[in-house]
Amino acid sequence: MENKTRETKRINIVLSNENHSWFKQRAAEMGVSMSGLMAMALDSYKTQQIMANQIPDMLEAMEKFQLLQQLNFQETED
């Protein structure tokens, strides 16, 4: 099995005291580092943004599919 390592970059961010406390507490509850929790949160946010950007295309595809279903239903009634 091939061992693939992910390239990573280190960044520094400034957090409010409230966010710092929340991340610190949540990381302790989950048994992960604050940095790890923040990386997971950013991955989740990225996925949400990608999906949100695809919603208009998905809605359009659903509308086309529903139209095709209606046309097929009308053809079978004739």
C-alpha positions as CSV (number, residue, x, y, z in Angstrom):
1,M,0.0,0.0,0.0
2,E,1.3,3.4,-1.0
3,N,1.9,5.9,1.8
4,K,0.5,9.3,0.6
5,T,1.2,12.3,2.8
6,R,-0.9,15.5,2.5
7,E,1.1,18.6,2.1
8,T,0.1,21.1,4.7
9,K,0.6,24.8,5.4
10,R,0.8,26.5,8.7
11,I,-1.2,29.7,9.3
12,N,-1.8,32.0,12.2
13,I,-5.2,33.5,12.9
14,V,-6.5,35.9,15.5
15,L,-9.6,34.8,17.4
16,S,-11.9,36.6,19.8
17,N,-11.7,35.4,23.4
18,E,-15.2,33.9,23.0
19,N,-14.2,31.8,19.9
20,H,-10.9,30.8,21.5
21,S,-12.7,29.5,24.6
22,W,-15.3,27.7,22.5
23,F,-12.7,26.0,20.3
24,K,-10.6,25.1,23.4
25,Q,-13.6,23.5,25.2
26,R,-14.9,21.7,22.1
27,A,-11.4,20.4,21.2
28,A,-11.0,19.0,24.7
29,E,-14.4,17.4,24.5
30,M,-13.6,15.7,21.2
31,G,-10.1,14.8,22.2
32,V,-8.4,16.6,19.4
33,S,-6.1,19.7,19.2
34,M,-7.6,23.1,18.6
35,S,-5.6,23.2,15.4
36,G,-7.1,19.9,14.3
37,L,-10.6,21.0,15.2
38,M,-10.2,24.2,13.2
39,A,-8.9,22.3,10.2
40,M,-12.0,20.1,10.4
41,A,-14.2,23.1,10.7
42,L,-12.6,24.7,7.7
43,D,-13.0,21.5,5.6
44,S,-16.7,21.4,6.6
45,Y,-17.2,25.0,5.6
46,K,-15.4,24.5,2.3
47,T,-17.7,21.5,1.5
48,Q,-20.8,23.5,2.5
49,Q,-19.7,26.4,0.2
50,I,-19.1,24.0,-2.7
51,M,-22.5,22.4,-2.3
52,A,-24.2,25.8,-1.9
53,N,-22.7,26.9,-5.2
54,Q,-24.1,23.8,-6.9
55,I,-27.7,24.2,-5.7
56,P,-28.9,26.4,-8.6
57,D,-27.6,23.7,-11.1
58,M,-29.2,20.9,-9.1
59,L,-32.5,22.8,-9.0
60,E,-32.4,23.3,-12.7
61,A,-31.7,19.7,-13.3
62,M,-34.6,18.7,-11.0
63,E,-37.0,21.0,-12.9
64,K,-35.9,19.5,-16.2
65,F,-36.4,16.0,-14.8
66,Q,-39.9,16.8,-13.5
67,L,-40.8,18.3,-16.9
68,L,-39.6,15.1,-18.6
69,Q,-41.6,13.0,-16.1
70,Q,-44.7,15.1,-16.8
71,L,-44.2,14.7,-20.6
72,N,-43.8,10.9,-20.3
73,F,-46.8,10.7,-18.1
74,Q,-48.9,12.6,-20.6
75,E,-47.7,10.3,-23.4
76,T,-48.7,7.2,-21.5
77,E,-52.2,8.6,-20.9
78,D,-52.8,9.2,-24.6
